[in-house]
Amino acid sequence: MLYRGNSRLASILTLLVLWTAVYLAGIFSPPLLDDVDSVHAEAAREIVLRHDWVTLHTDGIRYLEKAPLMYWAIAASYKVFGISDWSTRLPLVLAMLCLLLSTYALGRHEYGEAGGLYSAVVLGTCVGPYIFTRFQIPEVLVALWLTLALYFFTKSLEGETPSRPACWGFAACCAMNVLTKGLIGLLFPIGTVVVYLLLTRDLRRLLRCHLMSSTIVFLAIAVPWHVLAALRNPAQGSVRGFLWFYFVNEQFLRYLNKRVPPGYDTVHLRENRVFAVNHGIGRSALFSEVDYCFWFEILDD
């Protein structure tokens, strides 16, 4: 027992050293890039300036395309450490540490101590996750919630009847992923579980997964922000509100190449101007006259 405890401690310390050398050491450079880094950092900065944790803004324009969790994390970092390049990167770097530890826990649960450690070390030395923490995009957070969801799912397979904590943990991870990346945060883990249960011919197991209480856990975490965002950004006349823009336009029409407007960063400014006049919306589904004026002022510059 003592040997196992020492072995686990040694594995965790190894991962901490690896994370410090690869991720924490590089948090201070280079400066934030002009595209995705600066836009997402600005959205988090305006949370702090406006004290508005519901509706995201960039340059004073409502920014309703994205789920809020990453921006909340960056804004919290700004509140504690001030606004800087490294404090912008800190939440994703910490998320990477959690991802390494979650991968270790999942691997250890399935393949033993060596399997957990080797899995996490391989992940920690991959180029992809490192690159994804150099840009302000939420993919590392998505991977974290997926890994934790799979961990709780494997825990739920241990008995004939899944335990409530395992099912609630899975539901909570799905909800956090929805707040991180939208509906795919629910689709990916649920899809993975359903495919697994189909392949193992155990689909009826879903009926024993405490569906009612797990659904309550999911809704309690995922729903409040969506409700508040909808109430604060309603439809106004012919202009559709948050619910249509966020769910239909950004999470369905976008993947069918039919979102409105077709490409925020690829359409010529003059074409965007005509589109906005004809359809009454701007870059981020602007809903108020103040937003319209601000957006046109940018185009005129």
N, C-alpha and C positions, 0 to 999 in steps of 0.2 A: 504494500500500500504506500509506504514511504517512497519507494523507488518510482512508483507511478506518479506520485505528487511531484517529485523532483523532475521527472521527465516532462511532465506538463509545464512546469515552471520554466524549464530550459527551452522548451519549444516557444513559449510565449516571449521570453527574453530574446530569442533568436529573431523572431518576427519583428519585435520592437527595434532591434538594432538595424535590421534590413530596412524597415520603413524609415527610420531616421536617416540612414545613409542615402537612400534613393529618393525619398519624397520630401521629408522635412528639410533636408539640406538645400534643396533647390527651390524653396518657396519664395525666395526674395528676388529672383530674376527669372526671365527677362521682364521688362515692363509689360503691362497689359496691352494686348493687340487692339487695333482700331475697330474691328468688326464685332464679333460675338462677345469678346471679353468686355469691351467698353459699354456695349448696350446693356448687358446683363448686370454689370457692376453699377451702371447708372440706375437701373431699376431698383436695385437694393439700396443705393444711396438715397433715392427719393422716398423710399419707405421710411428711412430715418428722418429725413427732412420734413415730410408731410405727416408723420405719425399715422400713416394709413397702411395697415397690414392686410387690407382686403383687395383694393384695386391697385394694381401695379401701374407705374408711370415711367416713361422715358422722355426726357426733355419736355416735360409737362403734358405729354400726350398719353392717354390711357393705353396701356400695353396689356391686352387681354389674351394674347395668344398662348401664354404658358401657364402651367401649374405653378403654385407659389412656393413650394417647400425650399427649393434651392435659394431663392431670393430671401426668404425669411432667415435662412441660416447665414447668408452673407450679411444681411442687415444686422443680425444679432452680433456677428463678429465686429462689424463697424461700431456698434454701441459699446462693446467692451474694449476693443483695441484701437479704435479710430479708423479712419478711411485711408487705406494704403494698398499697394499691390499685394503685399504678403497677407494682409488681413482679408483680402478678397479671395485668395487661394486657400486660406486656412480651412474652411468648411469641407471642401472637396478632399484636401489632404487628410483631414481627420476621418472623413468617410472612407478613404482608402485604407486607413488603419483598421477601421471596423470591418471592412470587407475582408482584409487578410485574416483577422481573428475569426470572422464568421466562416470563411472557407476552411480554416483550420478546424473549427468545431464540427462542421459538416463532414469533412474528411475523416476526422478522428472518430466520429460516431459511426461511420460506414466502414472504414478500413483500418482503424486503429491509430495509434500515436504517430507512427511513421507516415502513414497515408495522409493524415491531417497536416503534418508539418511539410511534407514534400509538396502537397497541393498548394499550400499557401506560399511557399517559397517560389514555386513556378509562377504563380500569379504575380507575386511581388517583383519578379525580374522580367516580366513581359513588357514589351514596348507599348502595346496598345493601352493598357490602363495608365501608364505614365503619361502618354500623350493626352489622354482624356482628362487628366488632372492639370494639364497645362492650359486648357481652354475652359472657360466658364460654361460648361454644358453638364447636364445632370446625369449622364450615363453611368458614372460611378455609383451614384446614389441608387439608380435603378438596379444595378447589379447587386448592390448591398441588400436591398429589400427582396430581390428575387432569391438570393442565397439564403437569407434568413427564412423566407417562406418555405423553401425546399427543406431547410433544416427542421422546421416545425412539422412539415408534412411527413418527413421520415420518422420523426418522433411519434407521430400519430399512428404509424404502422406497427408499433411495438405490441399492441394488444389487440384483442378481438374487437373491443370497443375503443375508439380513439379517446384520449384524455381531453378534457375541456381546455386545460392550459395550452396544449398543442394546437387545438383547433382555433382558439382565440388568438394565439400568437400568429398563426397563418393569416387569419382575417385582419389583424392589425397591420401586418406587413403589406398585405394587398392594399389596405387603405392608405398607408404611407406612400406606397408606390403610385397610387392614383393622384395624390397630392404632389408627387414629384414629376410625373410624366403623363398624366391623363389616363384615359381608359385602357391603354395598353398595360398599365400597371396592374389592372385586374385581369385582362385577357391572357397575358403571358403565363402567370402562375396557375390560373384556373385551367387554361388549355393544357399545360404540362401535366397537371394532376389527372385530368380527364383522360388524356392519351395514355398515361401510365396505367390507370385503372382499367382502361379498355384492353390494353395489351396483356395485363395480368388477369383479365376476366373477373375483376372484383369491383365493378362499377357500383354495385349495391352498397358498397362501403360508404359511399357518400351520404346515404340515408342515416348513418350512425355518427356523422361528424358534427353533431350538435348544431344543426343548420340555423335554428332560430336564434340561439344566443350568439353564434358566430356572426350572423348577419347584423345583429344589434351592435356588436363590437365594431364591425366594419362601418356601419352607417354613422355611429357616434363619432368616429374619427374623420371620415371622408366627407360627410354631408355639410357640416356647418359652414365651411368656407364657401362652398358652391352656393348655398342659400344666400349668404350675405352678399356675395359678388353679384348674384342675380337681382337682389333687391336694390343694390346701389347702382346697378347699370341696367335699368329696364329698357324695353323697347320704347321708342319715342316716335309716334306716327308711323311713317313708312320705314323707318330705320329700325332694324332688328336689334335686340338686346344681347346681353352677355350669353344667355343659354344657347341661342342659335349660333352666335359667332364662335363660342368656345367649343361646343360639342359638335354641331353639324358642320360648320365651315372648317374648323381646324382639325377635327378628329375623324371626319368622314370624307368630306369633299376634298380635303387636302390630299388624301391618298388616292383619290380618283382623278387627281389633276384638274379639279373643277372648283377649287376654292376661290373666294372673292376677296381682293383682286387676285389674278392668277399667279403673280410672283412679285412680292414686295420689293425685292432687291434686284430684280432683273428687268422690270418694265421701265421704259424710258420715262423721265419725269413728266414730259409733256403728255404722254399717254396716261400716266397716273392722274394728271390734272383733269383731263377729259373724263376719265372713268369716275373720279370723285364727283365731278359736277353732275354727271348723268345718273349716278347711283346713290349719291348722298352719303358715301362713306369714305374713310381715309385709310391710312396705313394700318391702323389697329382698330378698325370698326369704330370710328369716332362718332360719338353720339350727341355731342352738344355743339352749339354754334361757336362757342369759344374754341373748342377743339378744331372745328373746321377752319376758322380764321388762322389759328396758329399753324396748322398744317399747310395752308396755302401760302402763308408768309415764308415758310421754309422753302417751298417750291419757287417762289419768286426770287429768293436769294440765289 
